[in-house]
C-alpha cells in the first residue's frame, strides 16, 4: 500500500502490519534503555488459551499484542508477578507451566520477595532490601537498605576487602573477619540459630550472594532496632566495629534484653565538614534531599540539625 498508507497497520492483510507495531515498540524501549542502567517494565497480565497435548489450557502472560509479549519476556533478565497478600506486596519469581515468570539471576530464581508492607493504619513501609552488584571498576559489593516506618532510610555497603601496600596478611585477615562479623550481626536478626548461618564457599562474591539469598528468604516483617551513626564525612551509616552490638530484633528490645548501648566511639552528632568546590559535579548523583557518598545514601531531615534517620 506504500508509505502514504494512513490506516491502522494492524488491519493489513495476512498480519503484515504487526511488524511495524513491534518495530515501533522496540524503538521506544531502546530509547529508554540508553537512559538508565537498570530498565524495569511494569504491565498488566492477560489469560491466553493454548492447546497442549489436545487439551485447552489457560496461561497468564504479559498483556501485549501479537508476539510482543514473547519477544520482550525473552529479552528480560528477570520476570516477576506482583500481587498483594493481606498487608504485603510480593514479587514472585516462581515460574510454572501456566505463567511466564522466571529469573536468570540465581538469587532471584524461584523466590517470593516481600517488597512492601503496610501497618495497621494502612501506611506503606518499604522493607529492608539487599543488592549484590559490581562497581564500574570491578569491585564486588553488597548493599543493605533499612527503612523506618516514617519513610526515612539508610543504606549500608560492604565492599570486597583488598590488601593495601602497607597491609600484612594478618591485617587483611582481621579486616575480613571484622566484616564477616558485621554482616553476621544482620543475618542473626533473622536466623538466630548459628547452624543456619554456616557459609560454605571460598570467594567474597559467593559469600554476599549467599547472604542476599538468605535475607531474601527471611521473614521481612521482623522489626529491627539499629544503631545509626555518622561517619567522618558526615553521612549516616552503621558502625564499622563488630565487637559491639549495633542491630537486633525488636523482640529482644520488648523483653528488656537489648544489648545496644551508646559508646564513646559512636558519633551521633553530625561533624562540621569544611566547604570545598567541586570542579565537575555529577547532577545524577544528588538532588535536593539525597546525596551519595561512599555508597551511602543520606536523606538528612533539614528540620533536625543532627538528621539521624532513626
C-alpha positions as semicolon CSV with decimal commas, in nm:
position;residue;x (nm);y (nm);z (nm)
1;X;0,000;0,000;0,000
2;X;0,306;0,225;0,013
3;X;0,439;0,487;0,255
4;X;0,130;0,703;0,206
5;X;-0,093;0,450;0,385
6;X;-0,265;0,619;0,683
7;X;-0,490;0,344;0,813
8;X;-0,449;0,103;1,106
9;X;-0,145;-0,112;1,023
10;X;-0,290;-0,392;1,236
11;X;-0,560;-0,437;0,971
12;X;-0,319;-0,501;0,686
13;X;-0,375;-0,830;0,502
14;X;-0,217;-1,150;0,640
15;X;-0,099;-0,969;0,956
16;X;0,162;-0,774;0,764
17;X;0,122;-0,469;0,984
18;X;0,229;-0,628;1,311
19;X;0,592;-0,596;1,204
20;X;0,557;-0,218;1,221
21;X;0,390;-0,238;1,564
22;X;0,679;-0,441;1,702
23;X;0,927;-0,205;1,539
24;X;0,761;0,100;1,698
25;X;0,752;-0,056;2,048
26;X;1,117;-0,164;2,025
27;X;1,215;0,189;1,920
28;X;1,055;0,333;2,234
29;X;1,214;0,069;2,461
30;X;1,560;0,120;2,312
31;X;1,526;0,494;2,374
32;X;1,472;0,437;2,747
33;X;1,741;0,166;2,775
34;X;2,006;0,422;2,686
35;X;1,899;0,643;2,978
36;X;1,936;0,401;3,269
37;X;2,147;0,116;3,400
38;X;1,852;-0,100;3,509
39;X;1,536;-0,090;3,298
40;X;1,212;-0,214;3,461
41;X;0,888;-0,255;3,267
42;X;0,555;-0,275;3,453
43;X;0,247;-0,408;3,275
44;X;-0,078;-0,597;3,317
45;X;-0,133;-0,967;3,254
46;X;-0,393;-1,148;3,048
47;X;-0,519;-1,505;3,018
48;X;-0,432;-1,681;2,695
49;X;-0,589;-2,007;2,577
50;X;-0,338;-2,261;2,445
51;X;-0,371;-2,617;2,318
52;X;-0,136;-2,859;2,489
53;X;-0,150;-3,228;2,404
54;X;-0,505;-3,185;2,278
55;X;-0,619;-3,013;2,597
56;X;-0,717;-2,645;2,607
57;X;-0,539;-2,467;2,893
58;X;-0,526;-2,110;3,020
59;X;-0,189;-1,935;3,053
60;X;-0,110;-1,599;3,211
61;X;0,119;-1,373;3,011
62;X;0,210;-1,007;2,966
63;X;-0,079;-0,818;2,807
64;X;0,085;-0,710;2,481
65;X;-0,038;-0,751;2,126
66;X;0,083;-1,023;1,892
67;X;0,429;-1,164;1,951
68;X;0,546;-0,869;2,161
69;X;0,490;-1,048;2,491
70;X;0,715;-1,343;2,399
71;X;0,980;-1,117;2,243
72;X;1,009;-0,877;2,539
73;X;0,995;-1,153;2,803
74;X;1,262;-1,343;2,612
75;X;1,500;-1,046;2,641
76;X;1,434;-0,984;3,012
77;X;1,682;-1,090;3,282
78;X;1,401;-1,142;3,532
79;X;1,020;-1,150;3,524
80;X;0,817;-1,118;3,843
81;X;0,445;-1,125;3,915
82;X;0,341;-0,858;4,167
83;X;0,050;-0,938;4,396
84;X;-0,096;-0,847;4,733
85;X;-0,134;-1,089;5,024
86;X;-0,301;-0,933;5,328
87;X;-0,081;-0,632;5,410
88;X;0,217;-0,739;5,198
89;X;0,316;-0,665;4,839
90;X;0,502;-0,964;4,696
91;X;0,721;-1,002;4,388
92;X;0,715;-1,367;4,281
93;X;0,986;-1,516;4,061
94;X;0,845;-1,869;4,090
95;X;0,776;-1,993;3,740
96;X;0,539;-2,264;3,629
97;X;0,378;-2,427;3,328
98;X;0,091;-2,178;3,311
99;X;0,268;-1,850;3,381
100;X;0,561;-1,659;3,230
101;X;0,777;-1,592;3,538
102;X;1,146;-1,666;3,589
103;X;1,485;-1,508;3,657
104;X;1,835;-1,567;3,521
105;X;1,999;-1,448;3,846
106;X;2,031;-1,737;4,096
107;X;1,948;-1,515;4,398
108;X;1,607;-1,428;4,241
109;X;1,517;-1,754;4,074
110;X;1,221;-1,927;4,240
111;X;1,191;-1,663;4,514
112;X;0,891;-1,484;4,665
113;X;1,018;-1,146;4,788
114;X;0,820;-0,906;5,008
115;X;0,890;-0,562;4,863
116;X;0,646;-0,354;5,073
117;X;0,423;-0,384;5,375
118;X;0,152;-0,171;5,533
119;X;0,097;-0,126;5,906
120;X;-0,239;-0,141;6,086
121;X;-0,315;0,214;5,967
122;X;-0,251;0,124;5,604
123;X;0,075;0,319;5,588
124;X;0,322;0,166;5,344
125;X;0,667;0,085;5,478
126;X;0,928;-0,048;5,236
127;X;1,122;-0,327;5,399
128;X;1,493;-0,388;5,400
129;X;1,632;-0,467;5,054
130;X;1,962;-0,627;4,959
131;X;2,158;-0,560;4,643
132;X;2,458;-0,755;4,517
133;X;2,646;-0,584;4,238
134;X;2,982;-0,483;4,095
135;X;3,116;-0,128;4,064
136;X;3,237;0,021;3,739
137;X;3,597;-0,060;3,833
138;X;3,509;-0,424;3,904
139;X;3,476;-0,427;4,286
140;X;3,206;-0,656;4,427
141;X;2,978;-0,521;4,697
142;X;2,658;-0,589;4,890
143;X;2,422;-0,307;4,986
144;X;2,170;-0,321;5,271
145;X;1,881;-0,075;5,280
146;X;1,696;-0,012;5,606
147;X;1,368;0,181;5,604
148;X;1,181;0,321;5,903
149;X;0,802;0,339;5,914
150;X;0,813;0,714;5,867
151;X;0,986;0,661;5,532
152;X;1,337;0,767;5,633
153;X;1,602;0,525;5,518
154;X;1,969;0,442;5,533
155;X;2,190;0,225;5,314
156;X;2,500;0,040;5,429
157;X;2,751;-0,103;5,181
158;X;3,015;-0,370;5,238
159;X;3,291;-0,385;4,975
160;X;3,517;-0,677;4,888
161;X;3,826;-0,644;5,111
162;X;4,152;-0,567;4,934
163;X;4,511;-0,557;5,054
164;X;4,682;-0,219;5,051
165;X;5,056;-0,170;5,000
166;X;5,140;-0,147;5,371
167;X;4,896;-0,415;5,490
168;X;5,017;-0,750;5,614
169;X;4,835;-1,078;5,555
170;X;4,735;-1,078;5,923
171;X;4,586;-0,729;5,892
172;X;4,389;-0,831;5,585
173;X;4,256;-1,138;5,766
174;X;4,146;-0,923;6,062
175;X;3,971;-0,689;5,819
176;X;3,788;-0,982;5,660
177;X;3,694;-1,132;5,998
178;X;3,557;-0,797;6,117
179;X;3,350;-0,758;5,802
180;X;3,215;-1,113;5,831
181;X;3,113;-1,047;6,192
182;X;2,935;-0,722;6,096
183;X;2,731;-0,893;5,827
184;X;2,664;-1,187;6,058
185;X;2,502;-0,946;6,308
186;X;2,247;-0,851;6,042
187;X;2,187;-1,213;5,944
188;X;2,146;-1,319;6,307
189;X;1,837;-1,096;6,341
190;X;1,659;-1,331;6,102
191;X;1,844;-1,656;6,172
192;X;1,923;-1,675;6,547
193;X;2,031;-2,040;6,520
194;X;2,409;-2,046;6,441
195;X;2,363;-2,363;6,234
196;X;2,151;-2,162;5,988
197;X;2,436;-1,916;5,934
198;X;2,711;-2,156;5,824
199;X;2,859;-2,047;5,491
200;X;3,036;-2,294;5,264
201;X;3,227;-2,115;4,993
202;X;3,557;-1,953;4,902
203;X;3,503;-1,616;4,736
204;X;3,356;-1,286;4,854
205;X;3,111;-1,295;4,561
206;X;2,984;-1,635;4,672
207;X;2,950;-1,507;5,029
208;X;2,747;-1,195;4,950
209;X;2,527;-1,388;4,704
210;X;2,457;-1,639;4,980
211;X;2,379;-1,356;5,225
212;X;2,135;-1,200;4,977
213;X;1,959;-1,533;4,924
214;X;1,926;-1,590;5,299
215;X;1,787;-1,244;5,367
216;X;1,552;-1,251;5,069
217;X;1,408;-1,574;5,208
218;X;1,377;-1,433;5,561
219;X;1,067;-1,301;5,735
220;X;1,070;-0,935;5,629
221;X;0,806;-0,847;5,890
222;X;1,078;-0,866;6,157
223;X;1,116;-0,523;6,318
224;X;1,471;-0,412;6,394
225;X;1,647;-0,175;6,630
226;X;1,951;-0,024;6,461
227;X;2,230;0,198;6,588
228;X;2,289;0,464;6,322
229;X;2,598;0,684;6,348
230;X;2,777;0,946;6,141
231;X;3,098;0,873;5,957
232;X;3,378;1,127;5,928
233;X;3,225;1,263;5,609
234;X;2,900;1,349;5,787
235;X;2,682;1,073;5,642
236;X;2,474;0,817;5,827
237;X;2,591;0,456;5,834
238;X;2,625;0,151;6,057
239;X;2,924;0,141;6,293
240;X;3,243;-0,008;6,149
241;X;3,307;-0,227;6,450
242;X;3,169;-0,578;6,502
243;X;3,271;-0,634;6,864
244;X;2,970;-0,447;6,997
245;X;2,606;-0,496;6,902
246;X;2,457;-0,239;6,661
247;X;2,149;-0,425;6,532
248;X;1,893;-0,651;6,697
249;X;1,530;-0,761;6,651
250;X;1,267;-0,567;6,842
251;X;1,152;-0,888;7,010
252;X;1,467;-0,863;7,222
253;X;1,402;-0,497;7,299
254;X;1,045;-0,573;7,404
255;X;1,179;-0,828;7,654
256;X;1,411;-0,562;7,800
257;X;1,708;-0,769;7,684
258;X;1,860;-0,512;7,449
259;X;2,240;-0,506;7,441
260;X;2,281;-0,200;7,218
261;X;2,449;0,076;7,418
262;X;2,593;0,418;7,342
263;X;2,972;0,404;7,323
264;X;3,225;0,683;7,343
265;X;3,347;0,594;6,995
266;X;2,997;0,640;6,846
267;X;2,941;0,966;6,661
268;X;2,578;1,075;6,697
269;X;2,634;1,440;6,619
270;X;2,690;1,541;6,260
271;X;3,051;1,660;6,217
272;X;3,117;2,001;6,065
273;X;3,262;1,948;5,719
274;X;3,455;2,231;5,554
275;X;3,309;2,351;5,226
276;X;3,504;2,270;4,912
277;X;3,449;2,346;4,548
278;X;3,356;2,060;4,315
279;X;3,502;2,120;3,973
280;X;3,271;1,884;3,789
281;X;2,970;1,776;3,999
282;X;2,754;1,498;3,863
283;X;2,388;1,606;3,874
284;X;2,275;1,243;3,854
285;X;2,424;1,166;4,197
286;X;2,234;1,423;4,400
287;X;1,913;1,616;4,434
288;X;1,752;1,836;4,698
289;X;1,710;1,557;4,951
290;X;1,969;1,286;4,889
291;X;2,344;1,274;4,846
292;X;2,559;0,975;4,754
293;X;2,896;0,944;4,926
294;X;3,096;0,623;4,951
295;X;2,791;0,417;4,861
296;X;2,576;0,563;5,141
297;X;2,251;0,745;5,069
298;X;2,173;1,013;5,326
299;X;1,825;1,165;5,350
300;X;1,900;1,411;5,628
301;X;1,600;1,590;5,773
302;X;1,670;1,961;5,747
303;X;1,447;2,029;6,047
304;X;1,679;1,822;6,263
305;X;2,037;1,954;6,286
306;X;2,167;1,605;6,358
307;X;1,946;1,441;6,097
308;X;1,979;1,078;6,208
309;X;1,715;0,883;6,013
310;X;1,604;0,660;6,304
